[in-house]
Amino acid sequence: MGKWLSFIVPVYNAERYLAECVESMLHQDIPTEQYEIILYDDGSTDKSLEIARNYERQYPCVRVFTHENAGATATRNAGLRQAQGDYVWFVDSDDKVVENVLSAMRETIISMDLDVLVFNASRFNEDGRWNITRFRGSQVITGQQFFLKNHCNAEPWNKIFRRALLIENELFFELRIAEDAEWLPRCFYNANRVKVIQLHGYCNRVAKGSVSRSGNQERWSEYNLLCLESHIDYMAGRRAARYWLRVLVLDVRLTFWGMTMFPVRTEFRNSVLDRMGGILRKALKILPIVPCADYLVLWASAMNPRFVFGLQRKLRSLKK
Protein backbone atom coordinates (compact mmCIF):
# COMPACT_ATOMS: atom_id res chain seq x y z
CA MET A 1 0.00 0.00 0.00
CA GLY A 2 1.34 3.43 -0.90
CA LYS A 3 2.04 6.12 1.67
CA TRP A 4 -0.59 8.75 2.24
CA LEU A 5 1.70 11.29 3.90
CA SER A 6 5.39 12.16 4.12
CA PHE A 7 6.65 14.19 7.05
CA ILE A 8 9.73 16.07 5.83
CA VAL A 9 12.04 17.16 8.65
CA PRO A 10 15.31 19.03 7.95
CA VAL A 11 17.68 18.22 10.79
CA TYR A 12 20.66 20.34 11.79
CA ASN A 13 22.26 20.15 15.25
CA ALA A 14 18.88 19.30 16.76
CA GLU A 15 19.93 16.69 19.31
CA ARG A 16 18.18 18.51 22.15
CA TYR A 17 14.67 18.37 20.65
CA LEU A 18 14.76 15.82 17.81
CA ALA A 19 13.47 12.85 19.82
CA GLU A 20 10.51 14.89 21.08
CA CYS A 21 9.73 15.92 17.52
CA VAL A 22 9.88 12.36 16.15
CA GLU A 23 7.82 10.94 19.01
CA SER A 24 5.05 13.45 18.26
CA MET A 25 4.86 12.17 14.68
CA LEU A 26 4.86 8.54 15.81
CA HIS A 27 2.04 9.06 18.33
CA GLN A 28 -0.77 9.32 15.79
CA ASP A 29 -4.16 7.72 15.31
CA ILE A 30 -3.53 6.04 11.96
CA PRO A 31 -1.21 3.08 11.27
CA THR A 32 2.43 4.00 10.61
CA GLU A 33 2.17 2.03 7.37
CA GLN A 34 0.17 4.95 5.98
CA TYR A 35 2.87 7.58 6.47
CA GLU A 36 6.61 8.05 6.52
CA ILE A 37 8.93 10.30 8.48
CA ILE A 38 11.86 11.62 6.44
CA LEU A 39 14.67 12.86 8.69
CA TYR A 40 17.09 14.65 6.40
CA ASP A 41 20.33 15.51 8.18
CA ASP A 42 21.97 18.71 6.96
CA GLY A 43 25.54 17.92 7.97
CA SER A 44 24.95 18.07 11.73
CA THR A 45 28.02 18.19 13.97
CA ASP A 46 26.24 16.95 17.11
CA LYS A 47 24.43 13.63 17.75
CA SER A 48 21.41 14.43 15.56
CA LEU A 49 22.28 11.89 12.86
CA GLU A 50 22.88 9.19 15.48
CA ILE A 51 19.48 9.87 17.04
CA ALA A 52 17.84 9.76 13.61
CA ARG A 53 19.54 6.46 12.75
CA ASN A 54 18.33 4.95 16.02
CA TYR A 55 14.73 5.77 15.09
CA GLU A 56 15.27 4.38 11.59
CA ARG A 57 16.39 1.07 13.09
CA GLN A 58 13.35 0.91 15.37
CA TYR A 59 10.58 2.08 13.04
CA PRO A 60 10.11 1.06 9.39
CA CYS A 61 8.25 4.32 8.70
CA VAL A 62 11.36 6.39 9.47
CA ARG A 63 13.78 7.07 6.61
CA VAL A 64 17.05 8.92 7.15
CA PHE A 65 19.12 10.80 4.59
CA THR A 66 22.15 13.03 4.99
CA HIS A 67 24.22 15.46 2.96
CA GLU A 68 26.87 18.09 3.58
CA ASN A 69 25.58 21.26 5.18
CA ALA A 70 23.52 23.19 2.62
CA GLY A 71 20.86 24.98 4.66
CA ALA A 72 17.18 24.36 5.35
CA THR A 73 16.07 25.36 1.85
CA ALA A 74 18.21 22.76 0.04
CA THR A 75 17.41 20.16 2.68
CA ARG A 76 13.64 20.61 2.35
CA ASN A 77 13.94 20.34 -1.41
CA ALA A 78 16.03 17.17 -1.09
CA GLY A 79 13.44 15.71 1.29
CA LEU A 80 10.63 16.57 -1.10
CA ARG A 81 12.40 14.72 -3.92
CA GLN A 82 12.76 11.63 -1.70
CA ALA A 83 9.15 11.71 -0.47
CA GLN A 84 6.83 8.86 -1.43
CA GLY A 85 3.60 10.11 0.14
CA ASP A 86 0.67 11.51 -1.78
CA TYR A 87 0.87 14.51 0.56
CA VAL A 88 3.73 16.21 2.40
CA TRP A 89 4.00 18.04 5.71
CA PHE A 90 7.10 20.14 6.39
CA VAL A 91 8.07 19.95 10.07
CA ASP A 92 10.89 21.76 11.88
CA SER A 93 13.09 19.51 14.00
CA ASP A 94 12.61 21.48 17.23
CA ASP A 95 8.81 21.63 16.93
CA LYS A 96 6.03 19.16 17.69
CA VAL A 97 3.07 17.78 15.79
CA VAL A 98 -0.04 17.52 17.96
CA GLU A 99 -0.65 13.87 18.77
CA ASN A 100 -3.57 11.94 17.23
CA VAL A 101 -4.55 14.46 14.56
CA LEU A 102 -3.77 12.53 11.36
CA SER A 103 -7.04 10.60 11.21
CA ALA A 104 -9.19 13.75 11.01
CA MET A 105 -6.77 15.40 8.60
CA ARG A 106 -6.60 12.35 6.34
CA GLU A 107 -10.39 11.99 6.22
CA THR A 108 -10.84 15.65 5.26
CA ILE A 109 -8.10 15.62 2.62
CA ILE A 110 -9.23 12.41 0.93
CA SER A 111 -12.97 13.06 1.05
CA MET A 112 -12.56 16.53 -0.46
CA ASP A 113 -9.63 15.79 -2.78
CA LEU A 114 -7.64 18.75 -1.47
CA ASP A 115 -4.49 20.36 -2.78
CA VAL A 116 -3.81 22.07 0.56
CA LEU A 117 -5.20 21.54 4.05
CA VAL A 118 -4.75 24.47 6.45
CA PHE A 119 -5.08 24.10 10.23
CA ASN A 120 -4.38 26.01 13.42
CA ALA A 121 -1.03 26.20 15.18
CA SER A 122 0.45 27.55 18.38
CA ARG A 123 3.82 28.71 19.67
CA PHE A 124 5.35 27.64 22.94
CA ASN A 125 8.38 28.04 25.19
CA GLU A 126 9.25 27.31 28.79
CA ASP A 127 6.71 29.91 29.93
CA GLY A 128 3.67 28.45 28.17
CA ARG A 129 1.78 28.23 24.87
CA TRP A 130 -0.21 30.73 22.82
CA ASN A 131 -2.25 30.47 19.61
CA ILE A 132 -0.92 32.20 16.51
CA THR A 133 -3.24 31.15 13.69
CA ARG A 134 -7.00 31.24 13.40
CA PHE A 135 -8.19 30.99 9.83
CA ARG A 136 -11.64 31.82 8.54
CA GLY A 137 -13.86 29.72 6.33
CA SER A 138 -14.97 26.13 6.00
CA GLN A 139 -15.69 25.68 2.29
CA VAL A 140 -13.30 24.35 -0.32
CA ILE A 141 -11.90 27.34 -2.21
CA THR A 142 -8.98 28.10 -4.49
CA GLY A 143 -5.60 29.02 -3.11
CA GLN A 144 -5.95 32.54 -4.45
CA GLN A 145 -9.30 32.95 -2.71
CA PHE A 146 -7.82 31.67 0.53
CA PHE A 147 -4.89 34.08 0.36
CA LEU A 148 -7.19 37.05 -0.27
CA LYS A 149 -9.56 36.02 2.51
CA ASN A 150 -7.03 35.32 5.24
CA HIS A 151 -4.00 37.01 6.72
CA CYS A 152 -1.87 34.03 5.77
CA ASN A 153 1.16 33.27 7.90
CA ALA A 154 4.23 32.50 5.83
CA GLU A 155 5.24 29.27 7.53
CA PRO A 156 4.61 25.94 5.78
CA TRP A 157 4.24 23.84 8.92
CA ASN A 158 0.53 24.40 9.56
CA LYS A 159 -0.37 23.21 6.07
CA ILE A 160 -0.35 19.85 4.28
CA PHE A 161 0.31 19.92 0.54
CA ARG A 162 -0.45 17.51 -2.28
CA ARG A 163 2.98 16.36 -3.40
CA ALA A 164 1.98 16.35 -7.08
CA LEU A 165 0.99 20.04 -6.80
CA LEU A 166 4.54 20.87 -5.73
CA ILE A 167 6.40 18.58 -8.11
CA GLU A 168 4.36 19.24 -11.25
CA ASN A 169 4.52 23.02 -10.78
CA GLU A 170 8.19 22.96 -9.71
CA LEU A 171 7.33 24.57 -6.40
CA PHE A 172 10.64 24.19 -4.61
CA PHE A 173 12.11 26.50 -1.99
CA GLU A 174 14.51 29.06 -3.43
CA LEU A 175 15.85 31.58 -0.90
CA ARG A 176 18.14 30.78 2.04
CA ILE A 177 16.34 33.28 4.28
CA ALA A 178 12.66 34.32 4.05
CA GLU A 179 12.24 31.15 2.01
CA ASP A 180 8.76 30.44 3.38
CA ALA A 181 7.44 33.92 2.56
CA GLU A 182 8.73 33.56 -1.00
CA TRP A 183 7.55 29.99 -1.51
CA LEU A 184 4.03 29.99 -0.09
CA PRO A 185 2.39 32.53 -2.47
CA ARG A 186 3.58 30.47 -5.44
CA CYS A 187 1.93 27.41 -3.90
CA PHE A 188 -1.40 29.10 -3.27
CA TYR A 189 -1.39 30.62 -6.75
CA ASN A 190 -1.36 27.10 -8.22
CA ALA A 191 -3.68 25.38 -5.71
CA ASN A 192 -7.25 24.76 -6.85
CA ARG A 193 -8.72 23.09 -3.76
CA VAL A 194 -7.90 24.50 -0.32
CA LYS A 195 -9.76 24.00 2.92
CA VAL A 196 -9.41 25.20 6.50
CA ILE A 197 -10.04 22.70 9.26
CA GLN A 198 -10.65 24.02 12.78
CA LEU A 199 -8.11 21.74 14.37
CA HIS A 200 -4.99 22.54 16.38
CA GLY A 201 -2.29 20.53 14.64
CA TYR A 202 1.15 22.01 15.27
CA CYS A 203 3.29 23.50 18.06
CA ASN A 204 6.15 25.81 17.05
CA ARG A 205 8.93 26.20 19.59
CA VAL A 206 10.19 29.73 20.20
CA ALA A 207 13.92 29.34 20.85
CA LYS A 208 16.56 31.92 21.53
CA GLY A 209 18.65 32.79 18.52
CA SER A 210 15.86 32.29 15.97
CA VAL A 211 16.80 34.10 12.76
CA SER A 212 13.29 35.49 12.31
CA ARG A 213 13.27 37.12 15.77
CA SER A 214 16.82 38.30 16.24
CA GLY A 215 20.17 38.04 14.55
CA ASN A 216 21.28 40.16 11.61
CA GLN A 217 18.19 42.12 10.63
CA GLU A 218 20.04 43.84 7.79
CA ARG A 219 20.70 40.48 6.17
CA TRP A 220 17.02 39.60 6.68
CA SER A 221 15.98 42.83 4.99
CA GLU A 222 18.15 42.02 1.99
CA TYR A 223 16.35 38.72 1.59
CA ASN A 224 12.98 40.44 1.93
CA LEU A 225 13.88 42.44 -1.17
CA LEU A 226 14.86 39.21 -2.97
CA CYS A 227 11.49 37.77 -1.99
CA LEU A 228 9.73 40.80 -3.44
CA GLU A 229 11.71 40.58 -6.68
CA SER A 230 11.04 36.86 -6.98
CA HIS A 231 7.28 37.38 -6.72
CA ILE A 232 7.35 40.11 -9.37
CA ASP A 233 9.29 37.85 -11.73
CA TYR A 234 6.94 34.93 -11.07
CA MET A 235 3.75 36.93 -11.61
CA ALA A 236 4.85 38.14 -15.05
CA GLY A 237 2.54 36.42 -17.52
CA ARG A 238 0.39 34.91 -14.76
CA ARG A 239 -2.92 36.72 -14.56
CA ALA A 240 -4.44 37.35 -11.14
CA ALA A 241 -3.93 41.04 -10.42
CA ARG A 242 -5.80 41.17 -7.11
CA TYR A 243 -3.88 38.15 -5.84
CA TRP A 244 -0.45 39.50 -6.73
CA LEU A 245 -1.32 42.91 -5.31
CA ARG A 246 -2.05 41.23 -1.97
CA VAL A 247 1.18 39.22 -2.16
CA LEU A 248 3.31 42.29 -2.89
CA VAL A 249 1.63 44.37 -0.19
CA LEU A 250 2.39 41.62 2.33
CA ASP A 251 6.01 41.65 1.14
CA VAL A 252 6.14 45.39 1.77
CA ARG A 253 4.60 45.02 5.22
CA LEU A 254 7.07 42.28 6.11
CA THR A 255 9.98 44.52 5.12
CA PHE A 256 8.55 47.44 7.10
CA TRP A 257 7.83 45.25 10.13
CA GLY A 258 11.35 43.89 10.30
CA MET A 259 12.96 47.30 10.25
CA THR A 260 10.46 48.59 12.84
CA MET A 261 10.83 45.74 15.32
CA PHE A 262 14.61 45.30 15.09
CA PRO A 263 17.35 47.94 14.95
CA VAL A 264 19.05 48.72 11.66
CA ARG A 265 21.35 51.53 10.66
CA THR A 266 19.52 54.60 9.34
CA GLU A 267 21.55 54.70 6.14
CA PHE A 268 20.89 51.00 5.53
CA ARG A 269 17.16 51.42 6.17
CA ASN A 270 16.94 54.32 3.72
CA SER A 271 18.87 52.31 1.14
CA VAL A 272 16.45 49.38 1.50
CA LEU A 273 13.43 51.66 1.20
CA ASP A 274 14.80 53.38 -1.91
CA ARG A 275 15.60 50.05 -3.54
CA MET A 276 12.16 48.74 -2.63
CA GLY A 277 10.56 51.76 -4.28
CA GLY A 278 12.40 51.02 -7.51
CA ILE A 279 11.36 47.36 -7.41
CA LEU A 280 7.71 48.30 -6.82
CA ARG A 281 7.72 50.76 -9.70
CA LYS A 282 8.76 47.84 -11.88
CA ALA A 283 5.76 45.89 -10.57
CA LEU A 284 3.36 48.74 -11.34
CA LYS A 285 4.42 48.58 -14.99
CA ILE A 286 3.24 44.96 -15.10
CA LEU A 287 0.07 45.21 -13.01
CA PRO A 288 -3.14 46.80 -14.29
CA ILE A 289 -4.71 49.63 -12.29
CA VAL A 290 -7.11 48.03 -9.83
CA PRO A 291 -9.37 50.25 -7.67
CA CYS A 292 -8.65 48.72 -4.27
CA ALA A 293 -6.75 49.44 -1.06
CA ASP A 294 -3.90 47.09 -1.95
CA TYR A 295 -3.18 48.99 -5.16
CA LEU A 296 -3.17 52.29 -3.27
CA VAL A 297 -0.72 50.95 -0.67
CA LEU A 298 1.52 49.54 -3.39
CA TRP A 299 1.45 52.76 -5.42
CA ALA A 300 2.26 54.91 -2.38
CA SER A 301 5.07 52.57 -1.34
CA ALA A 302 6.51 52.74 -4.84
CA MET A 303 6.32 56.53 -5.11
CA ASN A 304 7.47 57.45 -1.59
CA PRO A 305 8.52 54.40 0.46
CA ARG A 306 10.21 56.46 3.18
CA PHE A 307 6.98 58.37 3.87
CA VAL A 308 4.87 55.19 3.97
CA PHE A 309 7.38 53.51 6.28
CA GLY A 310 7.34 56.48 8.64
CA LEU A 311 3.53 56.54 8.63
CA GLN A 312 3.39 52.82 9.35
CA ARG A 313 5.82 53.21 12.25
CA LYS A 314 3.75 56.03 13.74
CA LEU A 315 0.55 53.98 13.47
CA ARG A 316 2.25 51.05 15.20
CA SER A 317 3.43 53.30 18.04
CA LEU A 318 -0.10 54.68 18.48
CA LYS A 319 -1.50 51.16 18.79
CA LYS A 320 0.92 50.47 21.62
C-alpha positions as CSV (number, residue, x, y, z in Angstrom):
1,M,0.0,0.0,0.0
2,G,1.3,3.4,-0.9
3,K,2.0,6.1,1.7
4,W,-0.6,8.8,2.2
5,L,1.7,11.3,3.9
6,S,5.4,12.2,4.1
7,F,6.7,14.2,7.0
8,I,9.7,16.1,5.8
9,V,12.0,17.2,8.6
10,P,15.3,19.0,8.0
11,V,17.7,18.2,10.8
12,Y,20.7,20.3,11.8
13,N,22.3,20.1,15.2
14,A,18.9,19.3,16.8
15,E,19.9,16.7,19.3
16,R,18.2,18.5,22.1
17,Y,14.7,18.4,20.6
18,L,14.8,15.8,17.8
19,A,13.5,12.8,19.8
20,E,10.5,14.9,21.1
21,C,9.7,15.9,17.5
22,V,9.9,12.4,16.1
23,E,7.8,10.9,19.0
24,S,5.1,13.5,18.3
25,M,4.9,12.2,14.7
26,L,4.9,8.5,15.8
27,H,2.0,9.1,18.3
28,Q,-0.8,9.3,15.8
29,D,-4.2,7.7,15.3
30,I,-3.5,6.0,12.0
31,P,-1.2,3.1,11.3
32,T,2.4,4.0,10.6
33,E,2.2,2.0,7.4
34,Q,0.2,5.0,6.0
35,Y,2.9,7.6,6.5
36,E,6.6,8.1,6.5
37,I,8.9,10.3,8.5
38,I,11.9,11.6,6.4
39,L,14.7,12.9,8.7
40,Y,17.1,14.7,6.4
41,D,20.3,15.5,8.2
42,D,22.0,18.7,7.0
43,G,25.5,17.9,8.0
44,S,25.0,18.1,11.7
45,T,28.0,18.2,14.0
46,D,26.2,16.9,17.1
47,K,24.4,13.6,17.7
48,S,21.4,14.4,15.6
49,L,22.3,11.9,12.9
50,E,22.9,9.2,15.5
51,I,19.5,9.9,17.0
52,A,17.8,9.8,13.6
53,R,19.5,6.5,12.7
54,N,18.3,4.9,16.0
55,Y,14.7,5.8,15.1
56,E,15.3,4.4,11.6
57,R,16.4,1.1,13.1
58,Q,13.3,0.9,15.4
59,Y,10.6,2.1,13.0
60,P,10.1,1.1,9.4
61,C,8.3,4.3,8.7
62,V,11.4,6.4,9.5
63,R,13.8,7.1,6.6
64,V,17.1,8.9,7.2
65,F,19.1,10.8,4.6
66,T,22.1,13.0,5.0
67,H,24.2,15.5,3.0
68,E,26.9,18.1,3.6
69,N,25.6,21.3,5.2
70,A,23.5,23.2,2.6
71,G,20.9,25.0,4.7
72,A,17.2,24.4,5.4
73,T,16.1,25.4,1.9
74,A,18.2,22.8,0.0
75,T,17.4,20.2,2.7
76,R,13.6,20.6,2.4
77,N,13.9,20.3,-1.4
78,A,16.0,17.2,-1.1
79,G,13.4,15.7,1.3
80,L,10.6,16.6,-1.1
81,R,12.4,14.7,-3.9
82,Q,12.8,11.6,-1.7
83,A,9.2,11.7,-0.5
84,Q,6.8,8.9,-1.4
85,G,3.6,10.1,0.1
86,D,0.7,11.5,-1.8
87,Y,0.9,14.5,0.6
88,V,3.7,16.2,2.4
89,W,4.0,18.0,5.7
90,F,7.1,20.1,6.4
91,V,8.1,19.9,10.1
92,D,10.9,21.8,11.9
93,S,13.1,19.5,14.0
94,D,12.6,21.5,17.2
95,D,8.8,21.6,16.9
96,K,6.0,19.2,17.7
97,V,3.1,17.8,15.8
98,V,0.0,17.5,18.0
99,E,-0.7,13.9,18.8
100,N,-3.6,11.9,17.2
101,V,-4.5,14.5,14.6
102,L,-3.8,12.5,11.4
103,S,-7.0,10.6,11.2
104,A,-9.2,13.7,11.0
105,M,-6.8,15.4,8.6
106,R,-6.6,12.4,6.3
107,E,-10.4,12.0,6.2
108,T,-10.8,15.6,5.3
109,I,-8.1,15.6,2.6
110,I,-9.2,12.4,0.9
111,S,-13.0,13.1,1.0
112,M,-12.6,16.5,-0.5
113,D,-9.6,15.8,-2.8
114,L,-7.6,18.7,-1.5
115,D,-4.5,20.4,-2.8
116,V,-3.8,22.1,0.6
117,L,-5.2,21.5,4.0
118,V,-4.8,24.5,6.5
119,F,-5.1,24.1,10.2
120,N,-4.4,26.0,13.4
121,A,-1.0,26.2,15.2
122,S,0.5,27.6,18.4
123,R,3.8,28.7,19.7
124,F,5.4,27.6,22.9
125,N,8.4,28.0,25.2
126,E,9.3,27.3,28.8
127,D,6.7,29.9,29.9
128,G,3.7,28.4,28.2
129,R,1.8,28.2,24.9
130,W,-0.2,30.7,22.8
131,N,-2.2,30.5,19.6
132,I,-0.9,32.2,16.5
133,T,-3.2,31.2,13.7
134,R,-7.0,31.2,13.4
135,F,-8.2,31.0,9.8
136,R,-11.6,31.8,8.5
137,G,-13.9,29.7,6.3
138,S,-15.0,26.1,6.0
139,Q,-15.7,25.7,2.3
140,V,-13.3,24.4,-0.3
141,I,-11.9,27.3,-2.2
142,T,-9.0,28.1,-4.5
143,G,-5.6,29.0,-3.1
144,Q,-6.0,32.5,-4.4
145,Q,-9.3,32.9,-2.7
146,F,-7.8,31.7,0.5
147,F,-4.9,34.1,0.4
148,L,-7.2,37.1,-0.3
149,K,-9.6,36.0,2.5
150,N,-7.0,35.3,5.2
151,H,-4.0,37.0,6.7
152,C,-1.9,34.0,5.8
153,N,1.2,33.3,7.9
154,A,4.2,32.5,5.8
155,E,5.2,29.3,7.5
156,P,4.6,25.9,5.8
157,W,4.2,23.8,8.9
158,N,0.5,24.4,9.6
159,K,-0.4,23.2,6.1
160,I,-0.3,19.9,4.3
161,F,0.3,19.9,0.5
162,R,-0.4,17.5,-2.3
163,R,3.0,16.4,-3.4
164,A,2.0,16.4,-7.1
165,L,1.0,20.0,-6.8
166,L,4.5,20.9,-5.7
167,I,6.4,18.6,-8.1
168,E,4.4,19.2,-11.3
169,N,4.5,23.0,-10.8
170,E,8.2,23.0,-9.7
171,L,7.3,24.6,-6.4
172,F,10.6,24.2,-4.6
173,F,12.1,26.5,-2.0
174,E,14.5,29.1,-3.4
175,L,15.8,31.6,-0.9
176,R,18.1,30.8,2.0
177,I,16.3,33.3,4.3
178,A,12.7,34.3,4.1
179,E,12.2,31.1,2.0
180,D,8.8,30.4,3.4
181,A,7.4,33.9,2.6
182,E,8.7,33.6,-1.0
183,W,7.5,30.0,-1.5
184,L,4.0,30.0,-0.1
185,P,2.4,32.5,-2.5
186,R,3.6,30.5,-5.4
187,C,1.9,27.4,-3.9
188,F,-1.4,29.1,-3.3
189,Y,-1.4,30.6,-6.8
190,N,-1.4,27.1,-8.2
191,A,-3.7,25.4,-5.7
192,N,-7.3,24.8,-6.8
193,R,-8.7,23.1,-3.8
194,V,-7.9,24.5,-0.3
195,K,-9.8,24.0,2.9
196,V,-9.4,25.2,6.5
197,I,-10.0,22.7,9.3
198,Q,-10.7,24.0,12.8
199,L,-8.1,21.7,14.4
200,H,-5.0,22.5,16.4
201,G,-2.3,20.5,14.6
202,Y,1.2,22.0,15.3
203,C,3.3,23.5,18.1
204,N,6.1,25.8,17.0
205,R,8.9,26.2,19.6
206,V,10.2,29.7,20.2
207,A,13.9,29.3,20.8
208,K,16.6,31.9,21.5
209,G,18.6,32.8,18.5
210,S,15.9,32.3,16.0
211,V,16.8,34.1,12.8
212,S,13.3,35.5,12.3
213,R,13.3,37.1,15.8
214,S,16.8,38.3,16.2
215,G,20.2,38.0,14.5
216,N,21.3,40.2,11.6
217,Q,18.2,42.1,10.6
218,E,20.0,43.8,7.8
219,R,20.7,40.5,6.2
220,W,17.0,39.6,6.7
221,S,16.0,42.8,5.0
222,E,18.2,42.0,2.0
223,Y,16.4,38.7,1.6
224,N,13.0,40.4,1.9
225,L,13.9,42.4,-1.2
226,L,14.9,39.2,-3.0
227,C,11.5,37.8,-2.0
228,L,9.7,40.8,-3.4
229,E,11.7,40.6,-6.7
230,S,11.0,36.9,-7.0
231,H,7.3,37.4,-6.7
232,I,7.3,40.1,-9.4
233,D,9.3,37.8,-11.7
234,Y,6.9,34.9,-11.1
235,M,3.7,36.9,-11.6
236,A,4.8,38.1,-15.1
237,G,2.5,36.4,-17.5
238,R,0.4,34.9,-14.8
239,R,-2.9,36.7,-14.6
240,A,-4.4,37.3,-11.1
241,A,-3.9,41.0,-10.4
242,R,-5.8,41.2,-7.1
243,Y,-3.9,38.2,-5.8
244,W,-0.4,39.5,-6.7
245,L,-1.3,42.9,-5.3
246,R,-2.1,41.2,-2.0
247,V,1.2,39.2,-2.2
248,L,3.3,42.3,-2.9
249,V,1.6,44.4,-0.2
250,L,2.4,41.6,2.3
251,D,6.0,41.6,1.1
252,V,6.1,45.4,1.8
253,R,4.6,45.0,5.2
254,L,7.1,42.3,6.1
255,T,10.0,44.5,5.1
256,F,8.6,47.4,7.1
257,W,7.8,45.2,10.1
258,G,11.4,43.9,10.3
259,M,13.0,47.3,10.3
260,T,10.5,48.6,12.8
261,M,10.8,45.7,15.3
262,F,14.6,45.3,15.1
263,P,17.4,47.9,15.0
264,V,19.0,48.7,11.7
265,R,21.3,51.5,10.7
266,T,19.5,54.6,9.3
267,E,21.6,54.7,6.1
268,F,20.9,51.0,5.5
269,R,17.2,51.4,6.2
270,N,16.9,54.3,3.7
271,S,18.9,52.3,1.1
272,V,16.4,49.4,1.5
273,L,13.4,51.7,1.2
274,D,14.8,53.4,-1.9
275,R,15.6,50.1,-3.5
276,M,12.2,48.7,-2.6
277,G,10.6,51.8,-4.3
278,G,12.4,51.0,-7.5
279,I,11.4,47.4,-7.4
280,L,7.7,48.3,-6.8
281,R,7.7,50.8,-9.7
282,K,8.8,47.8,-11.9
283,A,5.8,45.9,-10.6
284,L,3.4,48.7,-11.3
285,K,4.4,48.6,-15.0
286,I,3.2,45.0,-15.1
287,L,0.1,45.2,-13.0
288,P,-3.1,46.8,-14.3
289,I,-4.7,49.6,-12.3
290,V,-7.1,48.0,-9.8
291,P,-9.4,50.3,-7.7
292,C,-8.6,48.7,-4.3
293,A,-6.8,49.4,-1.1
294,D,-3.9,47.1,-1.9
295,Y,-3.2,49.0,-5.2
296,L,-3.2,52.3,-3.3
297,V,-0.7,50.9,-0.7
298,L,1.5,49.5,-3.4
299,W,1.5,52.8,-5.4
300,A,2.3,54.9,-2.4
301,S,5.1,52.6,-1.3
302,A,6.5,52.7,-4.8
303,M,6.3,56.5,-5.1
304,N,7.5,57.4,-1.6
305,P,8.5,54.4,0.5
306,R,10.2,56.5,3.2
307,F,7.0,58.4,3.9
308,V,4.9,55.2,4.0
309,F,7.4,53.5,6.3
310,G,7.3,56.5,8.6
311,L,3.5,56.5,8.6
312,Q,3.4,52.8,9.4
313,R,5.8,53.2,12.3
314,K,3.8,56.0,13.7
315,L,0.6,54.0,13.5
316,R,2.2,51.1,15.2
317,S,3.4,53.3,18.0
318,L,-0.1,54.7,18.5
319,K,-1.5,51.2,18.8
320,K,0.9,50.5,21.6
